[in-house]
Amino acid sequence: MVLPNNWREQGNSVARLIAQAWMDEEFKARFMREPLPVLAEAGIEIPDGLTVEVVEGLEVPWKIVASADAQGATYSINIPARPSDISDDQLSEFSTGRAAGNCLSCYCCL
């Protein structure tokens, strides 16, 4: 699979969605249940043949797994445990794009 030209921007957008999920349990449940519409609302395009799942508890921030029939792949987005050193105000600023910088140092956008 070829990464889109704006892959880093899309990674930052996913990180903002994760920050929003940390603050809002209803949003988190929707993101996990309906990842494609949530990603589309954030301006993230998903290529044909790619299935997306949002999970908790992966040992890595994200992973791509090719399907057995080689017809597609599954992209797993992990919602890690919320870091204890990030305040609600910092999360709010980051999730809305108002924060200075693009990183919360939580590894969710790696």
C-alpha positions as CSV (number, residue, x, y, z in Angstrom):
1,M,0.0,0.0,0.0
2,V,1.3,3.4,-0.9
3,L,1.0,6.2,1.7
4,P,-0.9,9.3,0.6
5,N,1.1,12.5,0.1
6,N,-0.5,14.0,3.2
7,W,0.1,10.9,5.4
8,R,1.7,13.0,8.3
9,E,-1.3,15.4,8.3
10,Q,-3.6,12.4,8.4
11,G,-1.7,11.0,11.3
12,N,-2.1,14.2,13.2
13,S,-5.8,14.1,12.5
14,V,-6.0,10.6,13.9
15,A,-4.1,11.7,17.0
16,R,-6.7,14.5,17.4
17,L,-9.5,12.0,17.2
18,I,-7.8,9.9,19.9
19,A,-7.5,12.9,22.1
20,Q,-11.2,13.6,21.6
21,A,-12.0,10.0,22.5
22,W,-10.1,10.4,25.7
23,M,-12.3,13.3,26.7
24,D,-15.7,12.0,25.4
25,E,-16.8,8.5,26.0
26,E,-19.8,8.8,23.6
27,F,-17.4,10.0,20.8
28,K,-15.1,7.1,21.6
29,A,-17.9,4.6,21.4
30,R,-18.9,6.0,18.0
31,F,-15.4,6.1,16.7
32,M,-14.9,2.4,17.7
33,R,-18.3,1.4,16.2
34,E,-18.3,3.6,13.0
35,P,-14.7,4.5,12.2
36,L,-15.2,5.3,8.5
37,P,-17.7,8.1,9.0
38,V,-15.7,9.6,11.9
39,L,-12.5,9.5,9.8
40,A,-14.3,11.0,6.8
41,E,-15.7,13.8,9.0
42,A,-12.0,14.5,10.0
43,G,-11.1,14.7,6.3
44,I,-9.3,11.4,6.2
45,E,-9.7,9.5,3.0
46,I,-9.6,5.7,3.2
47,P,-8.4,3.9,0.1
48,D,-10.5,1.2,-1.5
49,G,-9.7,-2.3,-0.1
50,L,-8.7,-1.0,3.3
51,T,-10.9,-2.0,6.3
52,V,-10.5,0.2,9.4
53,E,-11.1,-0.9,13.0
54,V,-10.6,1.2,16.2
55,V,-9.5,-0.8,19.2
56,E,-8.0,-0.5,22.6
57,G,-5.1,-2.5,24.1
58,L,-2.8,-2.9,21.2
59,E,0.9,-3.0,22.1
60,V,1.6,-0.7,19.2
61,P,0.0,2.6,18.2
62,W,-1.4,1.2,15.0
63,K,-0.9,-1.7,12.6
64,I,-1.8,-2.8,9.1
65,V,-2.6,-6.4,8.5
66,A,-3.0,-7.9,5.0
67,S,-6.0,-10.1,4.6
68,A,-5.6,-13.8,3.9
69,D,-6.9,-13.4,0.3
70,A,-4.5,-10.5,-0.4
71,Q,-7.6,-8.5,-1.6
72,G,-7.3,-5.9,1.1
73,A,-5.9,-5.0,4.5
74,T,-7.1,-4.0,7.9
75,Y,-5.8,-0.8,9.5
76,S,-6.1,-1.0,13.2
77,I,-6.1,2.3,15.1
78,N,-5.3,1.9,18.8
79,I,-6.7,4.2,21.5
80,P,-4.0,3.9,24.1
81,A,-4.5,4.6,27.8
82,R,-4.7,8.3,28.4
83,P,-1.4,9.7,29.7
84,S,-1.8,10.9,33.2
85,D,0.3,14.0,32.6
86,I,-2.0,15.6,30.0
87,S,-4.6,18.0,31.3
88,D,-8.2,18.3,30.0
89,D,-7.3,21.8,28.7
90,Q,-4.3,20.4,26.8
91,L,-6.4,17.6,25.2
92,S,-9.1,20.1,24.3
93,E,-6.7,22.4,22.6
94,F,-5.0,19.6,20.8
95,S,-8.2,17.8,19.7
96,T,-9.6,21.0,18.2
97,G,-6.3,21.9,16.4
98,R,-5.7,25.0,18.6
99,A,-2.6,23.6,20.3
100,A,0.8,24.9,19.4
101,G,2.6,21.9,17.9
102,N,1.3,18.6,16.7
103,C,2.3,16.2,19.4
104,L,1.0,15.2,22.8
105,S,4.0,12.9,23.4
106,C,1.6,10.0,23.9
107,Y,2.8,7.9,20.9
108,C,-0.7,7.7,19.4
109,C,0.3,9.4,16.2
110,L,3.5,7.4,15.4
